[in-house]
Amino acid sequence: MRTDHVAFDETLADSKTIILLVDGEHSVLIPALGLDAIELSDEAVAGLADARWVYTAMGDLRALRHAGAGAAEVIGRLRAAGTRLALDLDVASLIDGDGDGELVGLADLLFVNHHGFERFCAGRPAADVVAGLLAGNTAYLVVTRASQGCQVFHANGSVDVPGLDVEAIDVTGAGDTFGASFLHALNRTDDLALAASFANAAAARAVTATGARAGVASDAQVLEFMRHHGVCTPAHEAVFSTAPTE
């Protein structure tokens, strides 16, 4: 893996997290790293502008800077170049008055878990919140529901995809596994149900082993997991058993 555009800062705190598991629910304590700015080089911006998608979380997105431009302007330039933004809101810990609302509005694809979606709605009817997002730049809103699967909202309605019943050993990284797998699948197919079911399986596979890196898997490994659980269809085989095309 090339690290040309990775920023290293030895002054930042160790980023290890503390995870508490209580009654089947988990709480993640993440240390504040003091990361106020991620200054992108011209080369990094050019690379991002040449990508189909930029996939990030709110904490990193807030910090993006380039040549005096803030995060919203940087993302606006990338979107103007044809790059789309996939933003993982997780539990939607947004900061009022800090530009987070504007950044959310720039995302083409939003991921949020069911707890975060309730927080994001802030008492507003869920249907109104979804309609408001889809009326802007957002093409897809994906609400994940842990073992219950996920719901994908889009301009023409929504798709409900059930989850898989597995024994969860460690849920660390499951959300990231889902988001990355969904985006990977979306680059392979326009079928949202197919993409969501693939991502569900990848995330379910991830929680059956210990560690955040348990979600790292090839298409073949995810398909084998789906076969084992009886949810692999001919459509999955057709899309994910072949090499991707440009």
Buried (B, 14 or more C-beta within 10 A) or exposed (E): EEEEEEBEEEEEEEEEEEEEEEEEEBEEEEEEBEBEEBEBEEEBBEEBBEEEBBBBBBBEBBBBBBEEBBBBBBBBBBBEEEBBBBBBBBBBEBEEEEBBEEBBBBBBBBBBBBBBBBBBBEEEEEEEBBEEBBEEBBBBBBBBBBBEBBBBBBEEEEBEBBBBEBEBEBBBBBBBBBBBBBBBBBEBBEBBEBBBBBBBBBBBBBBBEEEBEBBEBEBEEBBBBBEEBEBBEEEBEEBBEEEEEE
